[in-house]
Amino acid sequence: MDTVLLSRLQIAITFAYHFIFVPITLGSSLFLAILETRYVRTGKVIYKQMTKYWSKIFLINFGLGIVTGILQEFHLGMNWAEYSRFVGDIIGAPLALDALLAFFLESTFIGIWIFGWDKLSKRLHLACIWLVAIGTHLSGYFILIANSFMHNPVGYGMEGERLIMASPGKMALNPYLWHQFPHVVTAGITTAGFLYLSFSAWHLLQKDPERKGFFTRSFRLAATFAFIGAVLVGLIGHAQGQYLAKVQPLKVMAMEGHWETEQPGSFSVVALIDQENQENPFDLRIPYALSFLLYNDFSSEVKGIIDLQAEAEAQYGPGDYIPPVIILYWSLRVMIGFGLLMILLSGLALWWSIKDKLEERSWLLRILTFTGLLPILSTTGGWLVAESGRWPWTVRGLQKVENAVSPNLSPGTIAFTLVVLTLLYGALTIIGVKLAIKHGTANPLPPQEKGEQR
């Protein structure tokens, strides 16, 4: 195995671990802010108890997100030095803003929030958790500025053999960013909603009368949160797909396993992909559907991968510009399939919760107990689609992956660190899951607080 492939594997695996915690942090910060807002507005102690109870899982996740995230920037200098030299003046600014503004904002006020219960006024304490939520989303925004530039470079100039920032405003208003950022935010809402929904379902299955009121209300709030997030992430994802069809058509056609140009274009439901021979030996398709999904009509031409590859060669020179079709094709279907399932399950959960029929739907509660994993699988699929679809570029149209790797690395060195980091991140993830399960299944009401729910 060469240094390019090993470096790609290393950054992919560590990012995949890190990305487990990112949407949970984003969504949980909003969920807790909403819970505490309800406590301050209504004065009902149960919302304070719920905020404190679910905050333990949020704090565990927040800590693991920091630990797994710190290493990512070191990758850029150690494994991807040529990339850092080429684009460092561009991505350095948003990454610095992430650390100096967003991270310090959220880390400062999360400390005040943790230790400020019953020391600060209700409204001041509430302001702290909202500042934490703002900080986490600002952090995501700044990181996605850098990531969006890699997909759709804007606002830059050239100085010798490196890029320089010519227009910070254009980078901040990158159209790719404003499709990507809302998608990530709503994915976070969905992830947090299903996480707390699954724990609430587990508690309701225990049929403990002392916990029923607490977790019935928690279940309904989490179901609402999850349903809104799942619907919005689907709608925004559809808009993002239509945008990508215009700016990154080769990525979209790889996602669809669409080799030949068609007018109108048919949608592949499930297929066997043969990238080497550029064909699908088996392909179940829906006529006209792809034209409608991408262009809102049933007659538009949909260019295939083969023609788009020829266009890329004419623009950039000889080379293979086709992304890994199998990865993109199945990752998209994992994302969409689980996304539709989450809309269905959260919709049923919300409906039966409103109807107060949850006790009669124990089968649904049992299913929901295991659904905390669904949004994580879905977001991982989406991440694979986004990043694998940029192949063969690190910065689309400007620098290829093969030219971005550090020149002085040996395969043995990367292989060693790859194994160590995979084991370390795996152990951290297992610890985090065990701690989350421990706190998520604990009794939320100590003896002295029982009977205070109102």
C-alpha positions in Angstrom: 0.0 0.0 0.0 1.3 3.4 -0.9 1.5 6.6 1.2 -1.5 8.2 -0.6 -3.9 5.4 0.1 -2.7 4.9 3.7 -2.9 8.7 4.4 -6.5 8.7 3.0 -7.4 5.7 5.1 -6.0 7.4 8.2 -7.8 10.7 7.8 -11.0 8.9 6.8 -11.1 6.6 9.8 -10.3 9.4 12.3 -12.8 11.8 10.8 -15.4 9.0 10.8 -14.9 8.5 14.5 -15.0 12.3 15.1 -18.1 12.8 13.0 -20.0 10.5 15.3 -19.9 13.2 18.0 -20.3 16.3 15.9 -24.0 16.0 15.1 -24.9 14.9 18.6 -23.2 18.0 20.0 -24.9 20.3 17.6 -28.4 18.9 18.1 -28.0 18.3 21.9 -27.0 21.9 22.5 -30.2 23.1 20.9 -32.3 20.4 22.7 -31.0 21.4 26.1 -31.4 25.1 25.3 -35.1 24.5 24.4 -35.7 22.4 27.5 -34.2 25.1 29.8 -36.2 27.8 28.0 -39.4 25.9 28.8 -38.3 25.7 32.5 -37.6 29.4 32.7 -40.9 30.3 30.9 -43.2 27.9 32.7 -41.4 27.5 36.0 -42.1 23.7 35.9 -39.3 21.8 37.8 -39.6 18.8 35.5 -38.0 20.8 32.7 -35.1 21.6 34.9 -34.7 18.0 35.9 -34.9 17.0 32.2 -32.2 19.5 31.3 -29.9 18.3 34.0 -30.5 14.7 33.2 -29.9 14.8 29.4 -26.9 17.2 29.9 -24.8 14.4 31.2 -24.9 12.7 27.8 -24.2 16.0 26.1 -21.2 16.6 28.2 -19.7 13.2 27.6 -20.2 13.6 23.9 -18.8 17.2 24.0 -15.6 16.0 25.7 -15.1 13.1 23.3 -15.7 15.5 20.4 -12.9 17.7 21.6 -10.5 14.8 22.1 -11.1 13.2 18.7 -11.2 16.6 16.9 -7.9 18.1 18.1 -5.9 15.6 16.1 -7.6 16.5 12.8 -5.6 19.7 12.2 -2.3 17.8 12.9 -3.1 15.5 10.0 -2.9 18.5 7.7 0.7 19.2 8.7 1.9 15.7 9.1 0.2 13.7 6.3 -0.9 16.4 4.0 1.9 19.0 4.0 1.7 19.8 0.3 -2.0 20.5 0.7 -1.3 22.7 3.7 1.3 24.7 1.7 -1.0 25.1 -1.2 -4.2 26.1 0.6 -3.1 27.0 4.1 -3.6 30.8 3.6 -7.2 30.0 2.7 -8.4 27.5 5.3 -6.2 28.9 8.1 -8.5 31.8 8.7 -11.8 29.9 9.3 -10.0 27.2 11.3 -8.4 29.9 13.5 -11.9 31.5 14.0 -13.2 28.2 15.0 -10.6 27.9 17.7 -10.3 31.5 18.9 -14.0 32.5 18.7 -16.4 29.5 18.5 -14.5 27.0 20.7 -13.7 29.5 23.4 -17.2 30.8 23.4 -18.7 27.4 23.9 -16.1 26.1 26.3 -16.2 29.2 28.5 -20.0 29.3 28.8 -20.4 25.5 29.1 -18.3 25.8 32.3 -20.4 28.6 33.6 -23.5 26.7 32.7 -22.4 23.5 34.5 -21.4 25.1 37.7 -23.9 28.0 37.6 -27.1 26.1 38.5 -28.7 27.9 41.5 -25.8 30.4 41.5 -26.9 32.5 38.5 -30.3 33.9 37.9 -32.6 31.7 35.8 -32.4 34.0 32.7 -28.6 34.4 33.0 -28.1 30.7 33.3 -30.4 30.2 30.3 -28.3 32.7 28.3 -25.3 30.5 29.0 -26.7 27.4 27.3 -27.9 29.4 24.3 -24.4 30.9 24.0 -23.0 27.3 24.1 -25.5 26.3 21.3 -24.4 29.4 19.3 -20.8 28.5 19.8 -21.2 24.9 18.7 -23.0 26.0 15.5 -20.4 28.8 14.8 -17.7 26.1 15.1 -19.5 24.0 12.5 -20.0 27.0 10.3 -16.3 28.0 10.3 -15.1 24.4 9.7 -17.6 24.1 6.8 -16.3 27.3 5.3 -12.9 25.5 4.9 -14.6 22.3 3.7 -16.9 24.0 1.2 -13.9 25.8 -0.3 -12.4 22.3 -1.1 -15.6 21.4 -3.0 -16.3 24.8 -4.6 -13.3 27.2 -4.5 -14.4 30.8 -4.5 -12.8 34.1 -3.3 -9.2 33.1 -3.9 -6.2 34.3 -5.9 -2.9 32.7 -6.9 0.5 33.8 -5.6 3.2 31.6 -7.1 2.3 28.0 -6.4 -0.1 28.6 -3.5 -3.6 30.1 -3.0 -4.3 33.3 -1.2 -7.5 34.7 0.1 -8.8 37.4 -2.1 -12.4 37.7 -0.8 -13.4 36.5 2.6 -16.9 37.6 1.9 -17.2 35.2 -1.1 -15.9 32.4 1.0 -18.4 33.1 3.8 -21.2 33.2 1.2 -20.1 30.2 -0.8 -23.2 28.7 -2.3 -21.9 25.2 -1.5 -21.7 26.2 2.1 -25.2 27.5 2.3 -26.5 24.2 1.1 -24.2 22.1 3.3 -24.5 24.0 6.6 -28.3 23.8 7.0 -28.0 20.1 6.1 -25.5 19.5 8.8 -27.5 21.5 11.4 -30.7 19.6 10.7 -28.8 16.3 10.7 -27.7 17.3 14.2 -31.3 17.9 15.3 -32.3 14.5 14.0 -29.4 12.8 15.7 -30.0 14.3 19.1 -33.8 13.8 18.8 -33.4 10.0 18.1 -30.7 9.6 20.8 -33.0 11.0 23.6 -36.0 9.3 22.0 -34.4 5.9 22.2 -33.5 6.3 25.9 -37.0 7.6 26.7 -38.5 4.6 24.9 -36.3 2.3 27.0 -37.5 3.9 30.2 -41.1 3.7 29.3 -40.8 0.0 28.6 -39.7 -0.4 32.2 -43.2 0.6 33.3 -42.0 2.3 36.4 -44.8 4.7 37.5 -42.3 7.0 39.2 -40.6 7.6 35.9 -43.6 7.6 33.6 -44.4 11.3 33.8 -40.8 12.4 33.3 -40.1 10.1 30.3 -43.6 10.5 28.6 -42.9 14.2 28.4 -39.3 13.7 27.4 -40.4 11.2 24.7 -42.8 13.6 23.2 -40.3 16.5 23.1 -37.6 14.2 21.6 -40.1 12.8 19.0 -41.0 16.3 18.0 -37.4 17.3 17.7 -36.5 14.1 15.7 -39.5 14.4 13.3 -38.8 18.1 12.5 -35.1 17.4 12.0 -35.7 14.3 9.8 -38.2 16.1 7.6 -36.0 19.2 7.2 -32.8 17.3 6.6 -34.6 15.4 3.8 -36.0 18.6 2.1 -32.6 20.4 2.4 -30.8 17.4 1.2 -33.0 17.3 -1.9 -32.3 21.0 -2.6 -28.6 20.3 -2.1 -28.7 17.4 -4.6 -30.3 19.6 -7.2 -27.5 22.2 -6.6 -24.8 19.6 -6.9 -26.3 18.4 -10.2 -25.3 21.8 -11.6 -21.9 22.3 -10.0 -20.6 18.7 -9.5 -22.6 16.5 -12.0 -19.9 13.8 -12.0 -20.4 13.3 -8.3 -24.1 13.1 -8.6 -24.0 10.6 -11.5 -21.6 8.5 -9.4 -24.1 8.6 -6.6 -26.8 7.4 -9.0 -24.6 4.8 -10.8 -25.7 6.5 -14.1 -23.2 5.6 -16.8 -25.0 6.6 -20.0 -26.6 9.9 -21.0 -30.4 9.6 -21.1 -33.3 11.9 -22.0 -35.3 11.6 -19.8 -33.1 10.1 -17.0 -34.3 7.1 -15.1 -33.6 6.6 -11.4 -31.7 3.5 -10.1 -33.4 2.0 -7.1 -30.9 -0.8 -6.6 -28.1 -2.0 -8.8 -24.9 -4.0 -9.0 -22.1 -1.7 -10.0 -19.2 -2.7 -12.3 -16.9 0.4 -12.3 -14.2 -1.4 -14.2 -16.4 -2.1 -17.2 -18.6 1.1 -16.6 -21.9 -0.8 -16.5 -24.5 -2.1 -14.1 -25.0 -5.9 -14.7 -28.3 -5.6 -12.7 -30.2 -2.4 -12.3 -33.8 -1.8 -11.2 -34.8 1.6 -12.5 -37.8 4.0 -12.4 -38.3 5.7 -15.8 -38.3 9.6 -15.8 -37.7 9.8 -12.1 -34.1 11.1 -12.1 -34.9 13.9 -14.5 -37.7 14.9 -12.1 -35.6 14.6 -9.0 -32.7 16.7 -10.4 -34.5 19.2 -12.6 -38.2 19.2 -11.5 -39.4 17.9 -14.9 -39.8 14.6 -16.6 -38.0 15.4 -19.9 -34.6 16.9 -19.1 -31.4 15.2 -20.4 -29.2 13.6 -17.7 -25.6 13.2 -18.7 -23.9 10.0 -17.8 -20.6 9.3 -16.1 -18.9 8.3 -19.4 -19.7 11.6 -21.1 -18.9 13.7 -18.0 -15.5 11.9 -17.7 -14.8 12.9 -21.3 -15.7 16.5 -20.5 -13.4 16.5 -17.4 -10.5 15.2 -19.5 -11.1 18.0 -22.0 -11.1 20.6 -19.2 -8.3 19.3 -16.9 -6.2 16.9 -19.1 -5.9 13.1 -19.2 -6.8 11.2 -16.1 -9.4 9.3 -14.2 -12.0 11.8 -12.8 -14.6 9.2 -11.8 -15.2 8.9 -8.0 -15.6 5.5 -6.4 -19.0 4.7 -7.7 -19.8 1.8 -5.5 -19.0 3.8 -2.3 -21.1 6.8 -3.4 -24.0 4.7 -4.8 -24.5 2.6 -1.6 -23.6 5.4 0.8 -26.4 7.6 -0.7 -28.9 4.7 -0.4 -27.9 4.2 3.3 -28.4 7.9 4.0 -31.7 8.1 2.1 -33.1 4.8 3.3 -32.4 5.4 7.0 -33.6 9.0 6.5 -37.0 7.8 5.3 -37.2 5.2 8.0 -36.5 7.9 10.6 -39.3 10.2 9.3 -41.7 7.2 9.5 -40.6 6.2 13.1 -40.4 9.7 14.5 -43.8 10.5 12.9 -45.4 7.4 14.5 -43.7 8.2 17.8 -45.0 11.7 17.8 -48.5 10.7 16.7 -49.0 8.0 19.4 -47.4 10.2 22.0 -49.9 13.0 21.3 -52.7 10.4 21.3 -51.4 9.1 24.7 -51.4 5.6 23.3 -47.7 4.7 23.9 -48.5 2.0 26.5 -50.5 0.2 23.8 -47.7 0.4 21.3 -44.9 -1.4 23.1 -43.7 -2.8 19.8 -42.9 0.7 18.7 -41.1 1.5 21.9 -39.0 -1.7 21.5 -38.1 -0.6 18.0 -37.3 3.0 19.0 -34.9 1.7 21.8 -32.5 0.8 19.0 -32.9 3.7 16.7 -30.3 6.0 18.3 -27.9 4.4 15.9 -29.9 5.2 12.7 -28.9 8.9 12.3 -25.3 8.1 13.0 -25.3 5.6 10.2 -27.1 8.0 8.0 -24.8 10.9 8.6 -21.8 8.7 8.1 -23.2 7.7 4.7 -23.7 11.4 3.9 -20.2 12.2 4.9 -18.8 9.5 2.7 -20.9 10.8 -0.2 -19.6 14.4 0.3 -15.9 13.6 0.7 -15.5 10.5 -1.6 -17.4 12.4 -4.3 -14.7 15.0 -4.5 -12.2 12.5 -6.0 -9.6 12.9 -7.4 -9.3 16.5 -6.0 -8.4 17.8 -2.5 -9.4 21.2 -3.8 -11.7 20.7 -6.8 -10.1 21.7 -10.0 -7.0 23.0 -8.4 -5.1 20.3 -6.5 -5.3 16.5 -6.8 -5.1 14.1 -3.9 -1.8 12.6 -5.2 -0.2 16.0 -5.1 -1.3 16.8 -1.6 0.4 14.2 0.5 3.6 14.9 2.5 6.6 13.8 0.4 8.8 12.4 3.2 6.4 9.8 4.7 7.0 6.1 4.6 4.2 3.5 4.4 5.4 1.8 7.6 5.1 5.0 9.6 1.6 5.7 8.4 0.5 2.1 8.9 1.7 2.2 12.5 -0.1 5.4 13.3 -3.2 4.2 11.5 -3.4 1.1 13.7 -2.7 3.0 16.9 -5.2 5.8 16.1 -7.9 3.3 15.0 -7.5 1.4 18.3 -7.4 4.5 20.4 -10.4 6.2 18.8 -12.3 2.9 18.9 -11.6 2.6 22.6 -12.7 6.2 23.2 -15.9 5.5 21.3 -16.6 2.4 23.3 -16.0 4.3 26.6 -18.3 7.1 25.4 -21.1 4.7 24.4 -20.9 2.9 27.8 -21.0 6.1 29.7 -23.9 7.4 27.7 -25.8 4.1 28.3 -25.0 4.3 32.0 -26.4 7.8 32.4 -29.2 7.4 29.8 -30.6 4.4 31.7 -30.2 5.8 35.2 -33.1 6.9 37.4 -33.5 10.7 36.8 -35.2 11.3 40.1 -33.2 10.8 43.3 -35.4 10.1 46.3 -35.5 13.6 47.5 -36.8 14.9 44.1 -39.5 12.3 43.6 -42.8 14.0 43.6 -41.4 17.3 42.5 -42.5 16.8 38.9 -45.0 19.5 38.1 
